Amino acid sequence: MIERLESLIGTSEIEAFSRAIAERPAKSVRPRADRGVVSFPFATTPVAWYPQGLEVTDPAARPGGFLEYAVADYYIQDAGSMLPLALLEIEPDDWVCDLCAAPGGKATAIAERLGPNGFLLANEVIASRLDILRYALSRTGRANYVVSNIDPQPLADCLAHRFDKVLVDVPCSGQSLVGRKRQSESSFAPNHVHHCAARAKRILRSALRLVRPGGRLIFSTCTFAIEENEAQLAEILAEYPNAVSIVDAPALKPWLSPLHQGCYRLWPHRDRCAGGFAAAVQITDQIDQPPTPRTTHSSRREKSPQRRKISTQKSGVRAKDLFEGFEDLGEFLFQKTFDDSLCLGYEPAAYGLVKEFGSRFGQGLRIAQIQLFRIEPFHGLALLTPDLFSAAETIELDDQDAKNYMLGQSIPKKAGSRETASRAVGSWCVAHWKGKPLGWLKPASNRFNNYLPSWARFTSFASHGGSTLDDEPLE
């Protein structure tokens, strides 16, 4: 593998590259698009290939240990995974499919850039990765997406030519993840690389069918192997010479691959990131040919641990009837649907897909559910932007109470406080810090009970603090 890489970076760089892949890369964050100018609790500098992203210049800083992270002012994302975002060029009304979306770093960037008439299908084949994808998307404050759990081939059979942009962060050998201890040096083994390349080829052929004529396919990896990168683009161009063309990005010229036009690479020893690859093609004519040979891999509908039918024989009560009282939570400015015990929320374009197909492909933002015939709001509902949801009750927390809340602690009612004394016991309210939502609270006699999900809680704070995600970047 090293010998092949010499055609990309030269013999003199091999030693520096070998050292760099064994080290953790510099940290970076991506500010949330709708938050405007944000004051960060650490020093940053713009990412050269994606100026909307920021490199954290203080190596001792822990971006996941601050309240600014808790209120979703920014996402922790490796700068290398921002490279395909530079090729997407999202327009507000685009229909976009992120075909391999978990853990959600790129999907959140897409959802933020889309308007209410834009739509994101965030698909993830591995069901165990859906929870972190849903959590990441909820931090956008949007409801313009559907999360699906379907193999690319049957998905392309059903939604062929429906998308303006399709992003495929292809499952790969993951060679850039060695420094973060998420891959071993066996990721450089030729047999592993060839296996990953074959899998990527199948996925990419399905992805091409999802793109409408005039649309764009962007594929990316977190590996350095030529077989998984430039060779894939070369095969696509050879197979569909009259249907695809290369997309050049002049702004990315400093990172152009020496092996193929339209391919861009980042290197850990050059670019202060884990490394990465991205390329884009324009679909000039409709692609209908399914991948061959036809796979026997079946689609899998998302299975949610919360999906549970409510018995109507004994109670005589329908789930939808129970949800009629959930307006007590606040004012909803988006479409709602009901799926067994769940209530789901959609902005206009996402709702259009649901009206056409129902829940066949997946579900949108989970906003509430029935638990033992009581309404229980989901964390994502509290995080919605004010133009989508206005909570009936809110409480502004000071710095210390906000930290205690993120640690999972209850919040005591302060003696003599008019704001907290008026809260009815048992009602739901949203905790805010500096006017931005943190999650749900429920007043009791002398305190506010904490309903922040365990997976969203922090373990510590301050300059050496961290969240439960341990500052792990979202790819």
Secondary structure as a PSIPRED ss2 file (coil, helix, strand):
# PSIPRED VFORMAT (PSIPRED V4.0)

   1 M C   1.000  0.000  0.000
   2 I H   0.000  1.000  0.000
   3 E H   0.000  1.000  0.000
   4 R H   0.000  1.000  0.000
   5 L H   0.000  1.000  0.000
   6 E H   0.000  1.000  0.000
   7 S H   0.000  1.000  0.000
   8 L H   0.000  1.000  0.000
   9 I H   0.000  1.000  0.000
  10 G C   1.000  0.000  0.000
  11 T H   0.000  1.000  0.000
  12 S H   0.000  1.000  0.000
  13 E H   0.000  1.000  0.000
  14 I H   0.000  1.000  0.000
  15 E H   0.000  1.000  0.000
  16 A H   0.000  1.000  0.000
  17 F H   0.000  1.000  0.000
  18 S H   0.000  1.000  0.000
  19 R H   0.000  1.000  0.000
  20 A H   0.000  1.000  0.000
  21 I C   1.000  0.000  0.000
  22 A C   1.000  0.000  0.000
  23 E C   1.000  0.000  0.000
  24 R C   1.000  0.000  0.000
  25 P C   1.000  0.000  0.000
  26 A C   1.000  0.000  0.000
  27 K C   1.000  0.000  0.000
  28 S E   0.000  0.000  1.000
  29 V E   0.000  0.000  1.000
  30 R E   0.000  0.000  1.000
  31 P E   0.000  0.000  1.000
  32 R C   1.000  0.000  0.000
  33 A H   0.000  1.000  0.000
  34 D H   0.000  1.000  0.000
  35 R H   0.000  1.000  0.000
  36 G C   1.000  0.000  0.000
  37 V C   1.000  0.000  0.000
  38 V C   1.000  0.000  0.000
  39 S C   1.000  0.000  0.000
  40 F C   1.000  0.000  0.000
  41 P C   1.000  0.000  0.000
  42 F C   1.000  0.000  0.000
  43 A C   1.000  0.000  0.000
  44 T E   0.000  0.000  1.000
  45 T E   0.000  0.000  1.000
  46 P E   0.000  0.000  1.000
  47 V E   0.000  0.000  1.000
  48 A C   1.000  0.000  0.000
  49 W C   1.000  0.000  0.000
  50 Y E   0.000  0.000  1.000
  51 P E   0.000  0.000  1.000
  52 Q E   0.000  0.000  1.000
  53 G E   0.000  0.000  1.000
  54 L E   0.000  0.000  1.000
  55 E E   0.000  0.000  1.000
  56 V E   0.000  0.000  1.000
  57 T C   1.000  0.000  0.000
  58 D C   1.000  0.000  0.000
  59 P C   1.000  0.000  0.000
  60 A C   1.000  0.000  0.000
  61 A C   1.000  0.000  0.000
  62 R C   1.000  0.000  0.000
  63 P H   0.000  1.000  0.000
  64 G H   0.000  1.000  0.000
  65 G H   0.000  1.000  0.000
  66 F C   1.000  0.000  0.000
  67 L H   0.000  1.000  0.000
  68 E H   0.000  1.000  0.000
  69 Y H   0.000  1.000  0.000
  70 A H   0.000  1.000  0.000
  71 V C   1.000  0.000  0.000
  72 A C   1.000  0.000  0.000
  73 D C   1.000  0.000  0.000
  74 Y E   0.000  0.000  1.000
  75 Y E   0.000  0.000  1.000
  76 I E   0.000  0.000  1.000
  77 Q C   1.000  0.000  0.000
  78 D C   1.000  0.000  0.000
  79 A H   0.000  1.000  0.000
  80 G H   0.000  1.000  0.000
  81 S H   0.000  1.000  0.000
  82 M H   0.000  1.000  0.000
  83 L H   0.000  1.000  0.000
  84 P H   0.000  1.000  0.000
  85 L H   0.000  1.000  0.000
  86 A H   0.000  1.000  0.000
  87 L H   0.000  1.000  0.000
  88 L H   0.000  1.000  0.000
  89 E C   1.000  0.000  0.000
  90 I C   1.000  0.000  0.000
  91 E C   1.000  0.000  0.000
  92 P C   1.000  0.000  0.000
  93 D C   1.000  0.000  0.000
  94 D C   1.000  0.000  0.000
  95 W E   0.000  0.000  1.000
  96 V E   0.000  0.000  1.000
  97 C E   0.000  0.000  1.000
  98 D E   0.000  0.000  1.000
  99 L C   1.000  0.000  0.000
 100 C C   1.000  0.000  0.000
 101 A C   1.000  0.000  0.000
 102 A C   1.000  0.000  0.000
 103 P C   1.000  0.000  0.000
 104 G C   1.000  0.000  0.000
 105 G H   0.000  1.000  0.000
 106 K H   0.000  1.000  0.000
 107 A H   0.000  1.000  0.000
 108 T H   0.000  1.000  0.000
 109 A H   0.000  1.000  0.000
 110 I H   0.000  1.000  0.000
 111 A H   0.000  1.000  0.000
 112 E H   0.000  1.000  0.000
 113 R H   0.000  1.000  0.000
 114 L C   1.000  0.000  0.000
 115 G C   1.000  0.000  0.000
 116 P C   1.000  0.000  0.000
 117 N C   1.000  0.000  0.000
 118 G C   1.000  0.000  0.000
 119 F E   0.000  0.000  1.000
 120 L E   0.000  0.000  1.000
 121 L E   0.000  0.000  1.000
 122 A E   0.000  0.000  1.000
 123 N E   0.000  0.000  1.000
 124 E C   1.000  0.000  0.000
 125 V C   1.000  0.000  0.000
 126 I C   1.000  0.000  0.000
 127 A H   0.000  1.000  0.000
 128 S H   0.000  1.000  0.000
 129 R H   0.000  1.000  0.000
 130 L H   0.000  1.000  0.000
 131 D H   0.000  1.000  0.000
 132 I H   0.000  1.000  0.000
 133 L H   0.000  1.000  0.000
 134 R H   0.000  1.000  0.000
 135 Y H   0.000  1.000  0.000
 136 A H   0.000  1.000  0.000
 137 L H   0.000  1.000  0.000
 138 S H   0.000  1.000  0.000
 139 R C   1.000  0.000  0.000
 140 T C   1.000  0.000  0.000
 141 G C   1.000  0.000  0.000
 142 R C   1.000  0.000  0.000
 143 A C   1.000  0.000  0.000
 144 N C   1.000  0.000  0.000
 145 Y E   0.000  0.000  1.000
 146 V E   0.000  0.000  1.000
 147 V E   0.000  0.000  1.000
 148 S E   0.000  0.000  1.000
 149 N C   1.000  0.000  0.000
 150 I C   1.000  0.000  0.000
 151 D C   1.000  0.000  0.000
 152 P H   0.000  1.000  0.000
 153 Q H   0.000  1.000  0.000
 154 P H   0.000  1.000  0.000
 155 L H   0.000  1.000  0.000
 156 A H   0.000  1.000  0.000
 157 D H   0.000  1.000  0.000
 158 C H   0.000  1.000  0.000
 159 L C   1.000  0.000  0.000
 160 A C   1.000  0.000  0.000
 161 H C   1.000  0.000  0.000
 162 R C   1.000  0.000  0.000
 163 F E   0.000  0.000  1.000
 164 D E   0.000  0.000  1.000
 165 K E   0.000  0.000  1.000
 166 V E   0.000  0.000  1.000
 167 L E   0.000  0.000  1.000
 168 V E   0.000  0.000  1.000
 169 D E   0.000  0.000  1.000
 170 V C   1.000  0.000  0.000
 171 P C   1.000  0.000  0.000
 172 C C   1.000  0.000  0.000
 173 S C   1.000  0.000  0.000
 174 G C   1.000  0.000  0.000
 175 Q H   0.000  1.000  0.000
 176 S H   0.000  1.000  0.000
 177 L H   0.000  1.000  0.000
 178 V H   0.000  1.000  0.000
 179 G H   0.000  1.000  0.000
 180 R H   0.000  1.000  0.000
 181 K C   1.000  0.000  0.000
 182 R C   1.000  0.000  0.000
 183 Q C   1.000  0.000  0.000
 184 S C   1.000  0.000  0.000
 185 E H   0.000  1.000  0.000
 186 S H   0.000  1.000  0.000
 187 S H   0.000  1.000  0.000
 188 F H   0.000  1.000  0.000
 189 A C   1.000  0.000  0.000
 190 P H   0.000  1.000  0.000
 191 N H   0.000  1.000  0.000
 192 H H   0.000  1.000  0.000
 193 V H   0.000  1.000  0.000
 194 H H   0.000  1.000  0.000
 195 H H   0.000  1.000  0.000
 196 C H   0.000  1.000  0.000
 197 A H   0.000  1.000  0.000
 198 A H   0.000  1.000  0.000
 199 R H   0.000  1.000  0.000
 200 A H   0.000  1.000  0.000
 201 K H   0.000  1.000  0.000
 202 R H   0.000  1.000  0.000
 203 I H   0.000  1.000  0.000
 204 L H   0.000  1.000  0.000
 205 R H   0.000  1.000  0.000
 206 S H   0.000  1.000  0.000
 207 A H   0.000  1.000  0.000
 208 L H   0.000  1.000  0.000
 209 R H   0.000  1.000  0.000
 210 L H   0.000  1.000  0.000
 211 V E   0.000  0.000  1.000
 212 R E   0.000  0.000  1.000
 213 P E   0.000  0.000  1.000
 214 G E   0.000  0.000  1.000
 215 G E   0.000  0.000  1.000
 216 R E   0.000  0.000  1.000
 217 L E   0.000  0.000  1.000
 218 I E   0.000  0.000  1.000
 219 F E   0.000  0.000  1.000
 220 S E   0.000  0.000  1.000
 221 T E   0.000  0.000  1.000
 222 C C   1.000  0.000  0.000
 223 T C   1.000  0.000  0.000
 224 F C   1.000  0.000  0.000
 225 A C   1.000  0.000  0.000
 226 I H   0.000  1.000  0.000
 227 E H   0.000  1.000  0.000
 228 E H   0.000  1.000  0.000
 229 N C   1.000  0.000  0.000
 230 E H   0.000  1.000  0.000
 231 A H   0.000  1.000  0.000
 232 Q H   0.000  1.000  0.000
 233 L H   0.000  1.000  0.000
 234 A H   0.000  1.000  0.000
 235 E H   0.000  1.000  0.000
 236 I H   0.000  1.000  0.000
 237 L H   0.000  1.000  0.000
 238 A H   0.000  1.000  0.000
 239 E H   0.000  1.000  0.000
 240 Y C   1.000  0.000  0.000
 241 P C   1.000  0.000  0.000
 242 N C   1.000  0.000  0.000
 243 A C   1.000  0.000  0.000
 244 V E   0.000  0.000  1.000
 245 S E   0.000  0.000  1.000
 246 I E   0.000  0.000  1.000
 247 V C   1.000  0.000  0.000
 248 D C   1.000  0.000  0.000
 249 A C   1.000  0.000  0.000
 250 P H   0.000  1.000  0.000
 251 A H   0.000  1.000  0.000
 252 L H   0.000  1.000  0.000
 253 K H   0.000  1.000  0.000
 254 P H   0.000  1.000  0.000
 255 W H   0.000  1.000  0.000
 256 L E   0.000  0.000  1.000
 257 S C   1.000  0.000  0.000
 258 P C   1.000  0.000  0.000
 259 L C   1.000  0.000  0.000
 260 H C   1.000  0.000  0.000
 261 Q C   1.000  0.000  0.000
 262 G C   1.000  0.000  0.000
 263 C E   0.000  0.000  1.000
 264 Y E   0.000  0.000  1.000
 265 R E   0.000  0.000  1.000
 266 L E   0.000  0.000  1.000
 267 W C   1.000  0.000  0.000
 268 P H   0.000  1.000  0.000
 269 H H   0.000  1.000  0.000
 270 R H   0.000  1.000  0.000
 271 D H   0.000  1.000  0.000
 272 R C   1.000  0.000  0.000
 273 C C   1.000  0.000  0.000
 274 A C   1.000  0.000  0.000
 275 G C   1.000  0.000  0.000
 276 G E   0.000  0.000  1.000
 277 F E   0.000  0.000  1.000
 278 A E   0.000  0.000  1.000
 279 A E   0.000  0.000  1.000
 280 A E   0.000  0.000  1.000
 281 V E   0.000  0.000  1.000
 282 Q E   0.000  0.000  1.000
 283 I E   0.000  0.000  1.000
 284 T C   1.000  0.000  0.000
 285 D C   1.000  0.000  0.000
 286 Q C   1.000  0.000  0.000
 287 I C   1.000  0.000  0.000
 288 D C   1.000  0.000  0.000
 289 Q C   1.000  0.000  0.000
 290 P C   1.000  0.000  0.000
 291 P C   1.000  0.000  0.000
 292 T C   1.000  0.000  0.000
 293 P C   1.000  0.000  0.000
 294 R C   1.000  0.000  0.000
 295 T C   1.000  0.000  0.000
 296 T C   1.000  0.000  0.000
 297 H C   1.000  0.000  0.000
 298 S C   1.000  0.000  0.000
 299 S C   1.000  0.000  0.000
 300 R C   1.000  0.000  0.000
 301 R C   1.000  0.000  0.000
 302 E C   1.000  0.000  0.000
 303 K C   1.000  0.000  0.000
 304 S C   1.000  0.000  0.000
 305 P C   1.000  0.000  0.000
 306 Q C   1.000  0.000  0.000
 307 R C   1.000  0.000  0.000
 308 R C   1.000  0.000  0.000
 309 K C   1.000  0.000  0.000
 310 I C   1.000  0.000  0.000
 311 S C   1.000  0.000  0.000
 312 T C   1.000  0.000  0.000
 313 Q C   1.000  0.000  0.000
 314 K C   1.000  0.000  0.000
 315 S C   1.000  0.000  0.000
 316 G C   1.000  0.000  0.000
 317 V C   1.000  0.000  0.000
 318 R C   1.000  0.000  0.000
 319 A H   0.000  1.000  0.000
 320 K H   0.000  1.000  0.000
 321 D H   0.000  1.000  0.000
 322 L H   0.000  1.000  0.000
 323 F H   0.000  1.000  0.000
 324 E C   1.000  0.000  0.000
 325 G C   1.000  0.000  0.000
 326 F H   0.000  1.000  0.000
 327 E H   0.000  1.000  0.000
 328 D H   0.000  1.000  0.000
 329 L H   0.000  1.000  0.000
 330 G E   0.000  0.000  1.000
 331 E E   0.000  0.000  1.000
 332 F E   0.000  0.000  1.000
 333 L C   1.000  0.000  0.000
 334 F C   1.000  0.000  0.000
 335 Q E   0.000  0.000  1.000
 336 K E   0.000  0.000  1.000
 337 T E   0.000  0.000  1.000
 338 F E   0.000  0.000  1.000
 339 D E   0.000  0.000  1.000
 340 D C   1.000  0.000  0.000
 341 S C   1.000  0.000  0.000
 342 L E   0.000  0.000  1.000
 343 C E   0.000  0.000  1.000
 344 L E   0.000  0.000  1.000
 345 G E   0.000  0.000  1.000
 346 Y E   0.000  0.000  1.000
 347 E C   1.000  0.000  0.000
 348 P H   0.000  1.000  0.000
 349 A H   0.000  1.000  0.000
 350 A H   0.000  1.000  0.000
 351 Y H   0.000  1.000  0.000
 352 G H   0.000  1.000  0.000
 353 L H   0.000  1.000  0.000
 354 V H   0.000  1.000  0.000
 355 K H   0.000  1.000  0.000
 356 E H   0.000  1.000  0.000
 357 F H   0.000  1.000  0.000
 358 G C   1.000  0.000  0.000
 359 S C   1.000  0.000  0.000
 360 R C   1.000  0.000  0.000
 361 F C   1.000  0.000  0.000
 362 G E   0.000  0.000  1.000
 363 Q E   0.000  0.000  1.000
 364 G C   1.000  0.000  0.000
 365 L E   0.000  0.000  1.000
 366 R E   0.000  0.000  1.000
 367 I E   0.000  0.000  1.000
 368 A E   0.000  0.000  1.000
 369 Q E   0.000  0.000  1.000
 370 I E   0.000  0.000  1.000
 371 Q E   0.000  0.000  1.000
 372 L C   1.000  0.000  0.000
 373 F C   1.000  0.000  0.000
 374 R E   0.000  0.000  1.000
 375 I E   0.000  0.000  1.000
 376 E E   0.000  0.000  1.000
 377 P E   0.000  0.000  1.000
 378 F C   1.000  0.000  0.000
 379 H H   0.000  1.000  0.000
 380 G H   0.000  1.000  0.000
 381 L H   0.000  1.000  0.000
 382 A H   0.000  1.000  0.000
 383 L C   1.000  0.000  0.000
 384 L C   1.000  0.000  0.000
 385 T C   1.000  0.000  0.000
 386 P C   1.000  0.000  0.000
 387 D C   1.000  0.000  0.000
 388 L C   1.000  0.000  0.000
 389 F E   0.000  0.000  1.000
 390 S E   0.000  0.000  1.000
 391 A E   0.000  0.000  1.000
 392 A C   1.000  0.000  0.000
 393 E C   1.000  0.000  0.000
 394 T E   0.000  0.000  1.000
 395 I E   0.000  0.000  1.000
 396 E E   0.000  0.000  1.000
 397 L C   1.000  0.000  0.000
 398 D C   1.000  0.000  0.000
 399 D H   0.000  1.000  0.000
 400 Q H   0.000  1.000  0.000
 401 D H   0.000  1.000  0.000
 402 A H   0.000  1.000  0.000
 403 K H   0.000  1.000  0.000
 404 N H   0.000  1.000  0.000
 405 Y H   0.000  1.000  0.000
 406 M H   0.000  1.000  0.000
 407 L C   1.000  0.000  0.000
 408 G C   1.000  0.000  0.000
 409 Q C   1.000  0.000  0.000
 410 S C   1.000  0.000  0.000
 411 I E   0.000  0.000  1.000
 412 P E   0.000  0.000  1.000
 413 K C   1.000  0.000  0.000
 414 K C   1.000  0.000  0.000
 415 A C   1.000  0.000  0.000
 416 G C   1.000  0.000  0.000
 417 S C   1.000  0.000  0.000
 418 R H   0.000  1.000  0.000
 419 E H   0.000  1.000  0.000
 420 T H   0.000  1.000  0.000
 421 A H   0.000  1.000  0.000
 422 S C   1.000  0.000  0.000
 423 R C   1.000  0.000  0.000
 424 A C   1.000  0.000  0.000
 425 V C   1.000  0.000  0.000
 426 G C   1.000  0.000  0.000
 427 S C   1.000  0.000  0.000
 428 W C   1.000  0.000  0.000
 429 C E   0.000  0.000  1.000
 430 V E   0.000  0.000  1.000
 431 A E   0.000  0.000  1.000
 432 H E   0.000  0.000  1.000
 433 W E   0.000  0.000  1.000
 434 K C   1.000  0.000  0.000
 435 G C   1.000  0.000  0.000
 436 K E   0.000  0.000  1.000
 437 P E   0.000  0.000  1.000
 438 L E   0.000  0.000  1.000
 439 G E   0.000  0.000  1.000
 440 W E   0.000  0.000  1.000
 441 L E   0.000  0.000  1.000
 442 K E   0.000  0.000  1.000
 443 P E   0.000  0.000  1.000
 444 A C   1.000  0.000  0.000
 445 S C   1.000  0.000  0.000
 446 N C   1.000  0.000  0.000
 447 R E   0.000  0.000  1.000
 448 F E   0.000  0.000  1.000
 449 N E   0.000  0.000  1.000
 450 N E   0.000  0.000  1.000
 451 Y C   1.000  0.000  0.000
 452 L C   1.000  0.000  0.000
 453 P C   1.000  0.000  0.000
 454 S H   0.000  1.000  0.000
 455 W H   0.000  1.000  0.000
 456 A H   0.000  1.000  0.000
 457 R C   1.000  0.000  0.000
 458 F E   0.000  0.000  1.000
 459 T E   0.000  0.000  1.000
 460 S E   0.000  0.000  1.000
 461 F C   1.000  0.000  0.000
 462 A C   1.000  0.000  0.000
 463 S C   1.000  0.000  0.000
 464 H C   1.000  0.000  0.000
 465 G C   1.000  0.000  0.000
 466 G E   0.000  0.000  1.000
 467 S E   0.000  0.000  1.000
 468 T C   1.000  0.000  0.000
 469 L C   1.000  0.000  0.000
 470 D C   1.000  0.000  0.000
 471 D C   1.000  0.000  0.000
 472 E C   1.000  0.000  0.000
 473 P C   1.000  0.000  0.000
 474 L C   1.000  0.000  0.000
 475 E C   1.000  0.000  0.000
